[in-house]
Amino acid sequence: MEMVMKLGAQSPVVIFSRSTCCISHSIETLIQNFGANPIVYELDRVQNGKELERALVELGCQQIVPVVFIGNELVGGSNEIMSLNIRGKLKQLLIKANAIWV
């Protein structure tokens, strides 16, 4: 769990995903379209992917991927990101985390 938190703090936006997950790709694209440059860890391609998956579950993640950290905070998965976007709050969260500038 500590490793996931460290990785989540490496950048204003960090996404844990799988290379074959279209929802993960969609969330990454949505965040990039705001101008952010997230660090993406594809759990099926990193050496310790299974360990990271277990740690994400320990953190309470309902779904394994995608999992998004913004501003060193665990925001959640695709449902949370889409909800923030629909309510117009995702952009403000990215600005607050210094992931994008206006």
ChimeraX commands (.cxc) that place a marker at each C-alpha (Angstrom):
marker #1 position 0.00,0.00,0.00 radius 0.5
marker #1 position 2.84,2.37,0.81 radius 0.5
marker #1 position 4.33,1.84,-2.65 radius 0.5
marker #1 position 1.05,2.83,-4.34 radius 0.5
marker #1 position 0.88,6.00,-2.26 radius 0.5
marker #1 position 4.50,6.85,-3.17 radius 0.5
marker #1 position 3.80,6.28,-6.86 radius 0.5
marker #1 position 0.61,8.31,-6.58 radius 0.5
marker #1 position 2.64,11.25,-5.27 radius 0.5
marker #1 position 5.19,11.24,-8.11 radius 0.5
marker #1 position 3.20,13.54,-10.36 radius 0.5
marker #1 position 0.16,15.83,-10.17 radius 0.5
marker #1 position -1.80,13.08,-11.98 radius 0.5
marker #1 position -1.07,9.36,-11.75 radius 0.5
marker #1 position -3.21,6.66,-13.36 radius 0.5
marker #1 position -3.01,2.94,-12.68 radius 0.5
marker #1 position -4.37,1.07,-15.68 radius 0.5
marker #1 position -4.00,-1.95,-17.93 radius 0.5
marker #1 position -2.79,-1.76,-21.49 radius 0.5
marker #1 position -5.88,-3.63,-22.72 radius 0.5
marker #1 position -8.51,-1.64,-20.79 radius 0.5
marker #1 position -10.47,0.72,-23.03 radius 0.5
marker #1 position -11.97,2.53,-20.02 radius 0.5
marker #1 position -8.48,3.25,-18.69 radius 0.5
marker #1 position -7.50,4.61,-22.09 radius 0.5
marker #1 position -10.63,6.80,-22.16 radius 0.5
marker #1 position -9.90,8.25,-18.70 radius 0.5
marker #1 position -6.28,8.91,-19.67 radius 0.5
marker #1 position -7.43,10.65,-22.87 radius 0.5
marker #1 position -10.01,12.74,-20.98 radius 0.5
marker #1 position -7.37,13.98,-18.54 radius 0.5
marker #1 position -4.86,14.64,-21.33 radius 0.5
marker #1 position -7.48,16.66,-23.21 radius 0.5
marker #1 position -7.44,19.14,-20.32 radius 0.5
marker #1 position -3.71,19.54,-20.96 radius 0.5
marker #1 position -2.44,17.35,-18.13 radius 0.5
marker #1 position 0.39,14.88,-18.64 radius 0.5
marker #1 position -0.34,11.97,-16.29 radius 0.5
marker #1 position 2.12,9.27,-15.34 radius 0.5
marker #1 position 0.48,5.97,-16.30 radius 0.5
marker #1 position 1.37,2.65,-14.72 radius 0.5
marker #1 position 0.03,-0.24,-16.77 radius 0.5
marker #1 position -0.29,-3.01,-14.20 radius 0.5
marker #1 position -0.01,-5.75,-16.82 radius 0.5
marker #1 position 3.32,-4.34,-18.00 radius 0.5
marker #1 position 5.14,-3.28,-14.83 radius 0.5
marker #1 position 7.21,-5.83,-12.99 radius 0.5
marker #1 position 5.32,-5.53,-9.68 radius 0.5
marker #1 position 1.84,-5.16,-11.22 radius 0.5
marker #1 position 0.18,-7.90,-9.13 radius 0.5
marker #1 position 1.56,-6.39,-5.93 radius 0.5
marker #1 position 0.25,-2.96,-6.95 radius 0.5
marker #1 position -3.18,-4.46,-7.71 radius 0.5
marker #1 position -3.35,-5.97,-4.21 radius 0.5
marker #1 position -2.35,-2.63,-2.69 radius 0.5
marker #1 position -5.08,-0.82,-4.64 radius 0.5
marker #1 position -7.66,-3.27,-3.31 radius 0.5
marker #1 position -6.32,-2.67,0.23 radius 0.5
marker #1 position -6.86,1.05,-0.34 radius 0.5
marker #1 position -10.51,0.29,-0.98 radius 0.5
marker #1 position -10.63,0.60,-4.75 radius 0.5
marker #1 position -13.83,-1.01,-6.01 radius 0.5
marker #1 position -12.38,-1.74,-9.41 radius 0.5
marker #1 position -8.75,-2.49,-10.10 radius 0.5
marker #1 position -8.35,-0.17,-13.09 radius 0.5
marker #1 position -8.40,2.64,-13.80 radius 0.5
marker #1 position -7.43,4.21,-10.49 radius 0.5
marker #1 position -6.57,7.90,-10.52 radius 0.5
marker #1 position -4.56,10.02,-8.10 radius 0.5
marker #1 position -4.77,13.80,-8.50 radius 0.5
marker #1 position -2.68,16.07,-6.31 radius 0.5
marker #1 position -1.39,13.14,-4.22 radius 0.5
marker #1 position -4.99,12.17,-3.37 radius 0.5
marker #1 position -6.74,8.99,-4.39 radius 0.5
marker #1 position -9.71,10.23,-6.43 radius 0.5
marker #1 position -11.01,6.83,-7.48 radius 0.5
marker #1 position -11.93,5.05,-10.67 radius 0.5
marker #1 position -13.72,5.87,-13.88 radius 0.5
marker #1 position -17.08,6.55,-12.17 radius 0.5
marker #1 position -15.57,9.18,-9.89 radius 0.5
marker #1 position -13.59,10.84,-12.70 radius 0.5
marker #1 position -16.60,10.95,-15.03 radius 0.5
marker #1 position -18.81,12.31,-12.24 radius 0.5
marker #1 position -16.29,15.07,-11.51 radius 0.5
marker #1 position -16.11,15.89,-15.21 radius 0.5
marker #1 position -19.89,16.02,-15.67 radius 0.5
marker #1 position -20.23,18.30,-12.63 radius 0.5
marker #1 position -17.50,20.57,-14.00 radius 0.5
marker #1 position -15.14,19.84,-11.10 radius 0.5
marker #1 position -12.41,17.80,-12.79 radius 0.5
marker #1 position -10.76,20.84,-14.37 radius 0.5
marker #1 position -10.66,22.69,-11.04 radius 0.5
marker #1 position -9.14,19.64,-9.36 radius 0.5
marker #1 position -6.44,19.47,-12.05 radius 0.5
marker #1 position -5.72,23.19,-11.64 radius 0.5
marker #1 position -5.51,22.88,-7.85 radius 0.5
marker #1 position -3.02,20.00,-8.25 radius 0.5
marker #1 position -0.91,22.11,-10.64 radius 0.5
marker #1 position -1.49,19.51,-13.36 radius 0.5
marker #1 position -2.75,22.24,-15.71 radius 0.5
marker #1 position -2.61,26.01,-15.82 radius 0.5
marker #1 position -5.10,28.57,-17.05 radius 0.5
marker link #1:1,2 radius 0.2
marker link #1:2,3 radius 0.2
marker link #1:3,4 radius 0.2
marker link #1:4,5 radius 0.2
marker link #1:5,6 radius 0.2
marker link #1:6,7 radius 0.2
marker link #1:7,8 radius 0.2
marker link #1:8,9 radius 0.2
marker link #1:9,10 radius 0.2
marker link #1:10,11 radius 0.2
marker link #1:11,12 radius 0.2
marker link #1:12,13 radius 0.2
marker link #1:13,14 radius 0.2
marker link #1:14,15 radius 0.2
marker link #1:15,16 radius 0.2
marker link #1:16,17 radius 0.2
marker link #1:17,18 radius 0.2
marker link #1:18,19 radius 0.2
marker link #1:19,20 radius 0.2
marker link #1:20,21 radius 0.2
marker link #1:21,22 radius 0.2
marker link #1:22,23 radius 0.2
marker link #1:23,24 radius 0.2
marker link #1:24,25 radius 0.2
marker link #1:25,26 radius 0.2
marker link #1:26,27 radius 0.2
marker link #1:27,28 radius 0.2
marker link #1:28,29 radius 0.2
marker link #1:29,30 radius 0.2
marker link #1:30,31 radius 0.2
marker link #1:31,32 radius 0.2
marker link #1:32,33 radius 0.2
marker link #1:33,34 radius 0.2
marker link #1:34,35 radius 0.2
marker link #1:35,36 radius 0.2
marker link #1:36,37 radius 0.2
marker link #1:37,38 radius 0.2
marker link #1:38,39 radius 0.2
marker link #1:39,40 radius 0.2
marker link #1:40,41 radius 0.2
marker link #1:41,42 radius 0.2
marker link #1:42,43 radius 0.2
marker link #1:43,44 radius 0.2
marker link #1:44,45 radius 0.2
marker link #1:45,46 radius 0.2
marker link #1:46,47 radius 0.2
marker link #1:47,48 radius 0.2
marker link #1:48,49 radius 0.2
marker link #1:49,50 radius 0.2
marker link #1:50,51 radius 0.2
marker link #1:51,52 radius 0.2
marker link #1:52,53 radius 0.2
marker link #1:53,54 radius 0.2
marker link #1:54,55 radius 0.2
marker link #1:55,56 radius 0.2
marker link #1:56,57 radius 0.2
marker link #1:57,58 radius 0.2
marker link #1:58,59 radius 0.2
marker link #1:59,60 radius 0.2
marker link #1:60,61 radius 0.2
marker link #1:61,62 radius 0.2
marker link #1:62,63 radius 0.2
marker link #1:63,64 radius 0.2
marker link #1:64,65 radius 0.2
marker link #1:65,66 radius 0.2
marker link #1:66,67 radius 0.2
marker link #1:67,68 radius 0.2
marker link #1:68,69 radius 0.2
marker link #1:69,70 radius 0.2
marker link #1:70,71 radius 0.2
marker link #1:71,72 radius 0.2
marker link #1:72,73 radius 0.2
marker link #1:73,74 radius 0.2
marker link #1:74,75 radius 0.2
marker link #1:75,76 radius 0.2
marker link #1:76,77 radius 0.2
marker link #1:77,78 radius 0.2
marker link #1:78,79 radius 0.2
marker link #1:79,80 radius 0.2
marker link #1:80,81 radius 0.2
marker link #1:81,82 radius 0.2
marker link #1:82,83 radius 0.2
marker link #1:83,84 radius 0.2
marker link #1:84,85 radius 0.2
marker link #1:85,86 radius 0.2
marker link #1:86,87 radius 0.2
marker link #1:87,88 radius 0.2
marker link #1:88,89 radius 0.2
marker link #1:89,90 radius 0.2
marker link #1:90,91 radius 0.2
marker link #1:91,92 radius 0.2
marker link #1:92,93 radius 0.2
marker link #1:93,94 radius 0.2
marker link #1:94,95 radius 0.2
marker link #1:95,96 radius 0.2
marker link #1:96,97 radius 0.2
marker link #1:97,98 radius 0.2
marker link #1:98,99 radius 0.2
marker link #1:99,100 radius 0.2
marker link #1:100,101 radius 0.2
marker link #1:101,102 radius 0.2
view
